[in-house]
Amino acid sequence: MKPPADILILSNGPGEILTWVRPAVKQLRRYIPHARLSLVLSPCAHASGKEADIARERLELDRVQGAEHFWPFLLSGTTAEDWGWGPFGVVLFLGGDQFFALQLGRKLGYRVVVYAEWEARWQRWVDVFAVRTESIAAKAARRWQSKMYVVGDLMADGVTTSPLREPSLLPVTDVNLNTPTEPLGEQDTTRPEPLAGGDSATLPVSITPSLPWLWQPVNSRERSAFQIGLLPGSKPAKLSLGVPLMLAVADRLREALPAARFAIPLAPTLDLKEIAEYASVVNNWDMATVYGTSAVLEEGGNTMQFSTPFGTTISLWREFPSYDLLANCDICLTTVGANTAELGRLGIPMVVILPTNKLDAMRSWDGLLGLIVRLPVVGTLLARFVNWYVLRFVRFLAWPNIWAQRRIVPELRGHLTPQTIADVVCQILLDREHYNQMHANLEQWREEPGAAEAIAQIVAAQLEDAGAL
């Protein structure tokens, strides 16, 4: 009997784990069920330190090593738990630095498969590239073209669990803007109560249980309120500004749209206590910087929510992935980052914000730069310069705009106020033509799933060629 084949998956940040590693692991289990899957995390400026625990809990992996043990492993080839390795295997790169995958492949004597989202590096030494687009493959030298396999966008596989989004029934005449939002109570979430506003506002019997209390499918004709998702990010640099700012925006929106409902899908790296601290005046010193609103955390029955001093309630949503929730939002307010790519792939209209009210607060950049801006003194100065430069000279930051190289969704940058942001959201929601055009533009960038399956087939072929299968 042959020894089990080893697949070492190399990744880094929370976005890569949840949108790349998760669908890839599912397909690897399908195509190579007897392989041993090990995940090794490399350092990432966006990491929260909980990525290894999330991978252990949510992914069907045999072994996981956190980023804190990466450098000794890269240098010596020995993990913190002294894992054993079989004679046959593949190093699969799904995030981080492609050079790390190459080095680990050499140390273990394994073949190297790299998923290249933007660029295929180290072409001479990597065995196979699974590239996102034809243009990436076309840039490779002619003699290495045989190593290039176009598989598509792996993120598209990450969002396939969501329902196919249909155009939102948004006409102003269909929405009762005078319906008050429901207060938190000990409701029975399995038997929704009618909304204020008469029988026509009753929730449909078929409402999915995987939505917050009183939310309805976005294309339901019985829906009586706008449904707005708030995505303040998952890292301290974004949360300290994003949470109080978005709470304040929700207050302004409720003044203009009294029936509006709000929800925050929580990242799996974030617990309730942590996000509550960002909504606290005592704990979050950046609140005044963005003219933010505080909130208290309330729990009742199966519901969790923030409640602001002005009476606005925002549901907190712990289900992950949160695509069922996002797909049933009329619009989302989000910070820059992977969220914009996921929303774009789901076809959800959005307003993207980059508040630079405090130039050294948004330390959320990738790679070595993201690590440097966290250093004392010099990091603060560099963060201020980088944010100033981005504000002035970088054309697009939201992924749908980067893909299209034109403005598909609004990007609000600079010294922002809650009222400014709320005005933009209202303009989109209340302008049917503008809203439908944004949705149609986003739909053009939806890609079909299949990248994870193609990557699994490539890995299986490499193992077979090596004699492992």
N, C-alpha and C positions, 0 to 999 in steps of 0.2 A: 504494500500500500504506500502511495506517495505521501510525503508529509504535507500538511495543509499549506496552501498558498497564503502569503502575507501581503496585505495591502496597507501601506502606510499612507494615510491621508494627512497632508500638511496644509494647515489653514491658520488664520489669525483672528480677525475681528468678529464681533457678534453678527454683523450683517452677512459675512461670508458663511458663517456656520449655519445660519438659519435659512439663507436663500440659495446657497450653493451646496454645502455639505449635506444638508438634510435630504434634498431630492436625489443627490448622487448616491448616498448610502442606501436609500430605498431601492434604487435600481441595481446597485451592486449586490444586494442581498437576493434580488430576483435572478440575476444572471450568473452569479458566482456564490451560491448559497453556503458552500463549505469553506469559503475563504475567511481568514481571520482579519477583521478590520480594526486598525489602530489609528487613533487620531492624535496627532501631536500639534500643539499650538505654538506659534511663534509670537514674539512681542508685537503689540499693536497699540498705537496711540489712542485708539478708540475703546480699548478693552476696559471692562469694569472689574475684571478679576473673577467673575462668576461664570465665564464661558465654559470652563471645563465641567463644572457641575451641571450646567444646562445640557451640554452634550451627553453626559452620562445619563441624565434623566429622560431626555427627549429623543435621542438617536439610538438606533440599534447597533451599537458599537461594542466591540469586545474589550478594548482598552483605550484609555484617554490619559494624556499627560498635559498638564497646564503649562502656560507660557513661562512660568517662573523657573522651570527646569530645562528650558530650551537650549541655552548656550552650552552647558556641559554636554548635552546630547549631541549637538552639532559638532563639537570639538572632539568628543571621545567615541561617539556612536553608542554610548551606554545610557539608558534611561534611568530616571530616579529610582524606579522599582526593578531595575535590571531585567527588563523584558528579554525573553528569548526570541530569536528570529529564525525562520525557516530558510532553507537554501534558495527558495524561489520566491520572488515577490516583485511588487511594483510600488514605486513612490508616486502618489497622485497629488499634484499641486492644485489646491483650491483656495489660494489666498496667501498673501504675504510677499516674499521675495523669491522669484523663480530660482535664483542662485542657491538658496537653501535646499530646494528639492534636488538640485543637481549634486550638491555635496553629500546629502544623505543617501542618494542613490549610489554614489561611489563607495561610501563607507560600508553600506550593506550589500553591495553587489547586485542591486536591483535595477530594473529598467525604470525609466522616468517618463511619466505622462504629465503634461502641463496643460491646464485649461488656461487659454490666453484670451482675456477679455478685450485687451487693447493692443498688446504687442507680444510677439513671440521672440523671446531672448534666448541666448545660448543655443542657437540652432544646431551648431556642430555636435553638441554633446547630449542634448535631450533626445530621447528616442522617438517620441510622438507628441505632436501638439494637437489638442482639440481646440480649435479657434472659433471665436464667436461669429465672425463674418468673413466673407470672401476677400474683402479688402485687406484684412490682416494676413491671410494666406498669400495674397498677391505680393506683399512686401518682402516675403522670404526669398533668399537667394535661390536661383534655379535648381542647384544641386540638392537643396533641402526641401523642395516642393513636395516630394513623396512623403515627407513627415507630417504634412499639414492635412488635417481633416476638419472641415467646416461642420460644426455641430449645432450652431445657433446659440441663443441667449439662455444660459443656465437659470437666470432669474425667472424666465417665463415658466420653468418647471416649478419654481417655488411658489407661484401664485395660482397654479391650476386647481387647487382645492377650493378656490372661491367660485361662487355662482357666476355664470356669464352675465355680465352687467348689461341691462337694457337701458335705453335713455330714461332718465328720471322724469316722472310726471310732475314738472315744476311750475306749470302756469300759475301765475299769481291768483287767478280766479278760482283755482282749485284748492288753495291753501287758506285756511282760516287763521289769519294773522292775529286774531284777538283771543285765541284759545290760551288760557293760562297754562304754564307748565305745572306738572303734578309734583307735589311735595313728596319727600321720602316717607315711606311708611312700611308697615309689616304686610305688604301686599302678597297675595298668592300669585306668583309669576306664571303659574301654569294656566290660570284662568283670568285673562286680562279683563279689567273693568272698562266700561265705555269712557271715552274722553269727554270732557266738557264740550258742548257744542251740538248735542243732538245725536240721534241714531246714526246719521250719516258719517259720524266721526268714530264709530266703533271699530276697534281693531279686528281684522279678519281672523276667523277661526284658525286658518292655516298658518298664522304667524310662526316663523321659525323660533324655537326656543334658544337658538344661538345668537340672539340679539338682546340688547339691553332692554330693560323695562320700558314699555310704551313705544319702543321703536317698531317700525313697520318696514316691509320690503319697499325698496325705493320706487318701484314701479306700480305700487298699489294705488288704485283709484280712491280707496277709502282713507288714504293718509291725510292727516290734517295739520302737519307741521313740517317745517324744514328740519333736516337732520344733518348736523355739522360735526365732523370729526376734528379733534384737536391733537396734533402730534408734536409735542414740545421737544422730542429727542429722548435720548437715553443716557447721556453723559453729563456730568456735573457742569461742564462749560456751557452746554446748551440749556440744561434744565434751570439753572439759576436765573436766566433771563426769560426762557421760554414759558415756564409754568406761570409765573405771575402775569406776564404779558398776555398770554392766551386766556387766562381767567378774566382779565380786564376787558379783552376783546369780547368774550362771551357776555359780559355785563352790557357792553354797548350794543351788541347784536340783539340781545333780548329787549332792549328799549325799542329798537326799530322793528323787530320781528318777535312779538311777545310769545308766539307759539313755538319758537325754535327750540330744539332739543340738542344737547351737546354730549359728546362722549370722548374720553381719552383712552385709547388702547395702550395698555401698559406693556412696555418691553419686558421680556422675561428676566432681564438682568436687574429689574427695578422692583423693589417691594413697596408696600403701602406706606410704611414708616418713612422711607426715603423721600418719596414724592410729596408726602405731607409736609416735610421739612422745607421743601422749596416753596410751599404755599404759605409758609409762616413768616410773619414780619420779624419775629424774634430770631429765626434761624437763617433767613435769606436776606443778606445785606444788599443784594442787587435789585430788590423789589422796587425801591423808589427810583432807581436808574431808568426803568422802563415804564414808570407810572403804573405799576402793576397793582393787582388786587390780591388780597389774601383769601384764604378759604379754610374751612374746617372739614376734616374727614368725618363722614357719617356712614355708619353701617346699620342695615336693617334687613332682616330676612336674608334673601339672596342678593341684595343690592348693596353697592358701595358707591359713594359719590362725594364730590366736593360741594360744599354750599358756601357761597360768598356772602359777605355782609349785605349785599343788595338783593339777595333772594334768588340768585341764579344757581341752578343745580347742574352739575356736570357728572355724568355717569363715569365710573372707572371700570374698565373692561379688562379682565384678566385672561380670557381665553386666548390661546395662541396656537396656530397663527390667527391673526385677527382679521382675516380677509372677508369673512362673512359680515363683520361689522363695517369694514371699510367699503365694501361693495354696495352697502345700503346707506352710504352717506351721499347727500346731495353735493357736498363740497367739503374739502379738508383744508385746514390751515396747518402748515407744516414748516419745520426748519429745513435747511439744506441737508443733503445727505442721501443715504440709500432709500429713505422714505419716499423721496420724489420719484425714484425709479420704480418702486413697487406701485405707487399710486398711478404712475403713467402706464404701467403694464396692465393695470386693472381698468384703465380708462376713466379715472375719477378726476373731475375738475378740482383744481387746487389753487391756493394762494401760498407762495413760498416767501418766507421772511428771513432776512439776515439783519437783526438789529445790531447796530454798531454804537449804541448809546454808551457803551463802555468798551472801548477799543481793545482792551486786553482781556476781556471776559470770554470772547468766542475763540477758545483755543481748541478747535476741533478739526485740525487739519491732518492729512494723512502722512504716513511715512516718517522719515527722519525729522522733517520739519515739525510734525506734530509732537515729537518727543522733545525737541529743543525748546519749543515755546512754553513748555512746562517747567523749565529750569528757573530757579530764583533769579531775580533782577534782569539778567540778559533775556530770559524767556519773556518777561513782561514787555520789555522794549521791542523785542522781535514780534511779539503778538500784535502790538499796536501798529507796527509798520506793515505787517502782512495784511491785517484787516483794512488798513487805509488803502493799501495797494489794490486789494480785491475790490473794494468799494469803488475805486476810481477806474480801474483798467481791465478787470476780467469781465468779459461780455456776458457769459451765461454761467449760472451755478446749478440750476435745476436740470435734472437729467432729461426730461422731455425737450427742453430748449436746447440742450447740448446735442441731443440726437438730431434734431431738426435744423440746428444752427439758425434758428429764428425764434421769436417770442411766441410760444404756444400758451404758456401759463405765466401769470404775473409774478415777477420777483421784486419784492419790496426790500430795499436796502437802505441803510443809513440810520439817522436818528429817528426812530419810529415812535409813534404814539398809538395807543389802543384805538382811538377814534379814526385815525387814518386807515388802519388795517380794516376795521369794521366797515368803513365806507366802501372799500374796494370789494369786500365780500358781498355786501348788499347789492352793489351795482351788478355783480355777476349773477346773483341769485334772482334778481328782479328783472333782468334783461333776458328774456327767453331766447332771442336770437344769438346773443353773445354766449350764453351758457351752452346752447346746442352746438355752436361752432367750436367751442373749446373741447367739448366732449368728442365731436367728430374728428378733430385734429389729433386728440390723444388716441383714438381708436386706430388711427393709421400706424401707430407705433406699437400696437399689441402684436406679440409674436407667438407662434404656436409652440407648445412644449415639445420636448423630444431630445433636448441636449443631454439630460441626465442619462437617458437610455443609451444614447450614442456613446457617451463617455464610458459607461459600464461595458459596452461591447468592445470598445478599444482596449480597455484594461484586460478583459477576458482574452482578447486576441494576443496581447503581449504575454500573458501568463502561459497561454497555450504554446506560443513560439519558444518560450523559455523552458518548456517541458513540465510546467507545474500542473497542467490540466490534461 
